[in-house]
Each structure stands twice: as C-alpha cells, then as structure tokens.
Amino acid sequence: MPARRSRIGRHLPTSGGLKRTLESARELGCETAQIFVSNPQGWADPTPRPDTEDFAAGREKLELSPLVAHAKYLINLASPDEGLRTRSVRALARELVAAGELGVDLVVVHAGSHGGEGEEKGMDHLVRGLERARELAAGFAGGSGTLAEPVVENSVGAGTQLCSTLGAVGAVARRAGVSVCLDTAHAFVAGYDLSAPGIVRSIADELQSEAGSSLALLHLNDARNPFGSHRDGHNKIGEGQISRAAWVELFAGLPGVPVVMETPYGGAEADAEEVQLVKELAGGLLVTPGGV
C-alpha cells in the first residue's frame, strides 16, 4: 500500500465553544476538520465570536489544514425563485466572510435544485450565484481580511437536484472558478458504484479528468442506502454499502486530496477509531514534503 498523502479529519460540533472544538480535533487525531459558522437550518447571519483569535491560533498549533465550513442547508443558488436566489447569495457571502475571520479555508455549498426550470437554467443560476457571492463577500469584508473560498458539492440527484454527475460538478467548477467537494455517499446513490474495487479507480480517474486541480476535498461517508437509490444517508466507514477494499482503491486514485467525514457521531472513542481506520485505509503514516 502506498504511503498516505491525504490529511484526514471529520465534521466537529461547535456548540460547546470553539475551544472545545479544537480539543475534540486533537483527541480524535484530526489533521483537517469541518464546522458550521452559523445555524445551518436558519437564515440568520453568522454572529461574531469572542474566541475567534484563539480559534485561529489553535488551528495553527494543531496544524489543521484545510479548515472547512459547511454552508447553510437552506441555500439554493439555482432556484427559479429570484428572491430565494438573492437571499442565498447573501447568506453564502456572509458565511465566506465569517469563515475567513475564523481562519477557515473552504466553505462547502450544495449545488441546489433548479425547481423544475430545467438543468440549463439552473446551472446558469448556480454559476452566477457563486460568482456574485464572492463579489458580495469582498464588499462585506471591505478589502480587509481573508475570505474563505466556496466549494461546490455533488448531489444525490433526487428530483431536480443539480450536479449529481462528475461532469456537471466539474463544469460548474470551471465556469464559476470554484473548487469541488466529492461526497462519496452522494456519488454512490447517484450511480457511481464505489462498492466495487475494480470500478473505483475508473471513477477516480473520471473525477480527476472532470475536476482536475479544482478537486479540493472529499466528504468521506459510507452510504446507508442502496446503489443508485438517489436517497441520502450516511453510515460510519465500514458499516455501510462500500467495502474497505474500495476505500483503499479510492485513496490510491486520489492521492493527497484532504478528507472530512460527516458520518454519525459515535462517542469520542468510536470517532477516534474511525479516524484511525481511515488513516490506515489511506496508507498509514502521513507523508509530507518535509518527511513523516
């Protein structure tokens, strides 16, 4: 097995304060991490946090890289409703600013749904929404500070959801100049058979071809629901539909791509064991340009 090049981590709660978030990252052995910077189920803007500077410094001390945020679930940049698109653009822009203030590098956003207006129009709305959110974020920041970068995520392809194919998510990345996050559970239920080791390398090759250097992140989630079902649902790694051998092949095909798990919490011990398992599947000790 080749030595590991991918940094491994998971989504972490912030409800106990950002200091506790960093403690969890250390206890679990995370090398990267994902958080929310606002309530993902509400439209309220992110609020200033008194521990922002301590969090940014603690992140550097733990060498968490990249640090990722997940945008609000309510955001739909592709909506046929102009009002919802405008609200979504503003919400994403605010999150890019708030994330940047925390030292977060990337903000993952769902591609959204065209709502029956058609994929072509939906894709146009999505691309323009991503572009506009970056412009608006720069205005909110007033030229001061660093903004996080938006990253578009593939979908399960249910109903009118966009970007369930690698070709579509790659096209959005090229048109909008953003990065890509591949969610493995989404890909599996959308029709990419990650459960079969012999097929996984070809899927990785297709992803590299479509996304190239814009591939910034893997949401490494085992699938709870059947192949091709278009139904979302995450299991812990090794407890769902995807075999351990397939994970090994995926890592071999996507060397160096950072990994964040969004699998169900199982308590500190179980979550630490899962992080360690994924490190082993990815090749064991982390090899960096400066050594191990």
RAMOBEL-V867670 format. One record per backbone hydrogen bond with DSSP energy under -1.0 kcal/mol. CO is the residue of the C=O (numbers start at 0). NH is the residue of the N-H. If there is no record, write none. Layout:
BEGIN
((CO | NH) (CO | NH))
END
This chain:
BEGIN
((3 | 286) (6 | 258) (7 | 30) (8 | 260) (9 | 33) (13 | 16) (16 | 20) (17 | 21) (18 | 22) (19 | 23) (20 | 24) (21 | 25) (22 | 26) (23 | 27) (24 | 29) (30 | 64) (32 | 67) (33 | 11) (34 | 69) (38 | 41) (39 | 72) (48 | 51) (50 | 54) (51 | 55) (52 | 56) (53 | 57) (54 | 58) (55 | 59) (56 | 60) (57 | 61) (58 | 63) (65 | 32) (66 | 104) (66 | 105) (67 | 34) (68 | 107) (75 | 78) (80 | 84) (81 | 85) (82 | 86) (83 | 87) (84 | 88) (85 | 89) (86 | 90) (87 | 91) (88 | 92) (89 | 93) (90 | 94) (91 | 95) (92 | 96) (93 | 97) (94 | 98) (95 | 99) (95 | 147) (96 | 100) (97 | 101) (98 | 103) (99 | 102) (104 | 148) (105 | 68) (106 | 150) (107 | 70) (108 | 152) (111 | 161) (113 | 116) (117 | 121) (118 | 122) (119 | 123) (120 | 124) (121 | 125) (122 | 126) (123 | 127) (124 | 128) (125 | 129) (126 | 130) (127 | 131) (128 | 132) (129 | 133) (130 | 134) (131 | 135) (132 | 136) (133 | 137) (134 | 138) (135 | 139) (136 | 140) (137 | 142) (140 | 143) (148 | 106) (149 | 178) (150 | 108) (151 | 180) (157 | 160) (159 | 113) (162 | 154) (164 | 168) (165 | 169) (166 | 170) (167 | 171) (168 | 172) (169 | 173) (170 | 174) (171 | 175) (172 | 176) (172 | 177) (178 | 151) (179 | 215) (179 | 216) (180 | 153) (181 | 218) (182 | 186) (183 | 187) (184 | 188) (185 | 189) (186 | 191) (187 | 190) (187 | 227) (188 | 229) (191 | 193) (192 | 195) (195 | 198) (195 | 199) (198 | 202) (199 | 203) (200 | 204) (201 | 205) (202 | 206) (203 | 207) (204 | 208) (205 | 209) (206 | 210) (207 | 211) (210 | 213) (211 | 214) (213 | 179) (216 | 181) (217 | 219) (217 | 259) (218 | 183) (218 | 220) (221 | 234) (222 | 240) (225 | 228) (232 | 223) (234 | 221) (235 | 238) (242 | 246) (243 | 247) (244 | 248) (245 | 249) (246 | 250) (247 | 251) (248 | 252) (249 | 253) (253 | 256) (257 | 217) (258 | 8) (259 | 219) (260 | 10) (266 | 270) (267 | 271) (268 | 272) (269 | 273) (270 | 274) (271 | 275) (272 | 276) (273 | 277) (274 | 278) (275 | 279) (276 | 280) (277 | 281) (278 | 283) (279 | 282) (284 | 3) (287 | 290) (290 | 287))
END
